[in-house]
Amino acid sequence: MCRCGVTHTVALMQDQKRNVDGNSRLTALLGATVLPAFFAAWLVGKVGGPPLATAHIVIALILAAPLAAKLTTVTYRMVSYYRGVGAYRRRGRPANRLRLLGATLGSSMLVVFASGLVLMFGPASAYVTAKSVHSVAAWLALVAIGLHLAAHGAQTRRLVAAEMRPAAGRPRGFGHRLATVGTTVLCGAILAVALFQQASHVHIPRRGTSRAAVVAAHAGHHHHRA
């Protein structure tokens, strides 16, 4: 009986370790999807300006589901640690500065998306404020991304490289992780297609446009959409 108990404990610890490793690998794959796409969306919006507004919004909408999945995997790891799940406790928690950085990155990206939705669907009176919040949050997210890559970039590259090995050398669960990432991208693409007409009519004013003109143009857009 004692031997069976030890065998069960060892098997449980192995399962938990695979769970931790799988979580880390899935988080890395999602991060390798989200961060370049976020930068691309910012670059298109910043450099392209109003002519590329639709492309900026479409990239951002495709990005929404993978970002939600990445935040979910990180939250699951944190909750498992504080619940006392053995393998997560043995892995340990990040340093306080990295936890603060992760919280800043996640919250700033959520604010970017929330303010973007206000720009698309909100009232004309909220447009100017939402635009300012959107811009500030995007810059904050970019700074956090840079610091995040400095802290975790090498580990992410190592984990993603391991996932890309020939089939015989891939870590266990690769197919499920790849399917998860692909599904989130597909869900984001469906969202982008569903909202494409709305995105194509979003008005982005040129630099220097007065507040009154911005509100009037956005109100006209809402009237046209209605």
N, C-alpha and C positions, 0 to 999 in steps of 0.2 A: 504493500500500500504506500509506504514511504517513497519507494522508487517511482511508482506511478505519479505521485504528487510532484516529485522533482521533475519528471519528464514533462508533466503538464505545465509546470511553471516555466521551464526552459522554452517549451513551444510557445507559450503566451508571450514571453519576452522577445522571442524571435519575430512573432507576428507584429508586436508593437514596434519593434525596430524597423521592420519593413514598412509599417504604416508611417513612421517618422520619415524614413528615407523617401518614400513615395510622395509624401506631402512636400518635402524639400524640392524634389525633382519637378513636381507639377508646378510649384510656385516659381521655380526658375524658368520653366517653359513659358508660363503665362507672362512672367516679367519680360522675357525676351520678345514676346509679342506686343505687350502693352507699351513699354517705354519707347521703342523706335516709332511706333504708330502715333503716340502722343506728341513726340517731337515733330513728326511729319505734319500732323494736323496744325501744330503751332506755326511751323515754318510756312506752310501754305497760306495760313491766315495772315501771318505777319508780312511776308514778302509779296504774296499775290494780291492782298488787299481785296476790295469789293469784287473785282472780276472773278476771283477764285473762292468766293464765299461758299458756294454750294459744295465744292470739293472739300473745303475745310470742315463743313458740317457733316458731310457723308463719312469722312474718315473718323470723325469724333463719334458718330453713332455706331459705326462698326466696332469701335474700340470699347463701347459701353459694356458689352457682355463679358469680354475677357477681363476688363478691369474689375467688374463685380466678382468674377470667379477668383481673381488673385486676392482681393480683399477677403473673400470667404476662406481661402486656404490659410492665409495669415491669421485670421481670427480663430479658425479651428485650432491651429497650433497653439495660440496663446491661451485659449480656453482649456485645452487639454493639459497644458502645463499647470495652470492654476487649479484644475480639478485633481491634480496629483497623479495623472497617468504616468506609469513608471518610465517608459522610454522617453517621453517628452521631458520628464523631470531630470533624467540622466543626461539628456542633451543640453539642458541648462537654458537659461534665458539670456537674451542679448544684453549687452551693456546698456546702461540707462540712456547714454547719448544715442545709441542706435534705435532704442525703443522710441525716443522722442523724435528722431529723424523719420522713422517709419510712420508714426502718427501724423507728423507734419505732411509727409508725402501723400498719405491716403486721404487726409481731410482736405488738403488743398485741391487734389484732383476731383474729389466729390463736389467741392464748391465750384470748380470750373464747369462741371457738367450741370449742376443745379442752376447756375447763373446762365449757362447756355440755353437751358430749357426755358428760362424766363425770357431770354432774348427772342426765342422762337414763338412762344405761346403766351407770354405775359402781356399785361396792359401797356399801352404806349407810355403812360406816366412812369413806369418802372424801367424803361429801356436804358436811359442814361446811367442810372445807378447800377443796374445789372451789368452794363458794359464795363464800367469801372471795376466792379468786383471781379468780373470775368478776367480782365486783363491782369489785375494784381495777383489773383489766385494762380493764373497761368505762369507768371514769372516766378512766384514762390514755388510752384510745382517743379519748374525747370531747375531751379537752384537745388531743391531737394533731390531731384533725379541725379544731378551731378554728384552730390555728396553720397547718395545711395550707391551709385556705380563705383565710386572710390572705395566704399566700404565692402560692397558685396559683388562687385563686377567679376573678380577673379573666380570666386566660388560659383557664380552663375554660369560663367563660360565653361568651367570644369564640368558642372552638372549637365549642361546642355550638350557639351561634346560627348559625354558618356551616353546620352540618349541617342546620339546620332551614329553610334558605332554600328558595324555590321550586325545583323540579326543575332548571331551566336554570342556576341559580347554585350548585348544590351542588358540593362538592369531589368529585373522582373517588373511587370506592370506597364511596360512602355506603351503597349497598344491602347490600354485604357487611358493613359495620360494624353497620348496623341489624339485620341477620339474626343476627350474632354476639351482640349484646346480647339480642335476643329469645330466642335459643336458650338462653342462660345462665339467663335468668329462667324459661323453661319447664322447664329441668332442675331448677332450685331448687324450682319448684312441684311437680314430680313427686316430688322428695325429700320435700317437706312432706306430700304426700298419702300417700306410703308410710309415713311415720313419724307420721301424725296420731294414730292410736290410742295410740301410745306417748306423744306429746306431751300428749294430753288427760288422761293419768293421772299426769303429773308432779306431785309434791307440793311446793308452795312454802310454807314455814311463815310464820306472821305474825311481825312484829317482836317481839322479847322472848321468843320461845320458847326454852326451854333446849336445850342441846346434846344431852342425853340424849333429850329428847322428839323432837328433829329426827331423830336416828339411828333411834329406834324407829319413827317414822312412815315414814321412807324405807325401812326394812327391811320394814315391812308392805306398802308399795307394791310392792317387789320380789317379795314372797311372793304378792301378789294377781296380779301380772303373770305369774308362773310358773304 
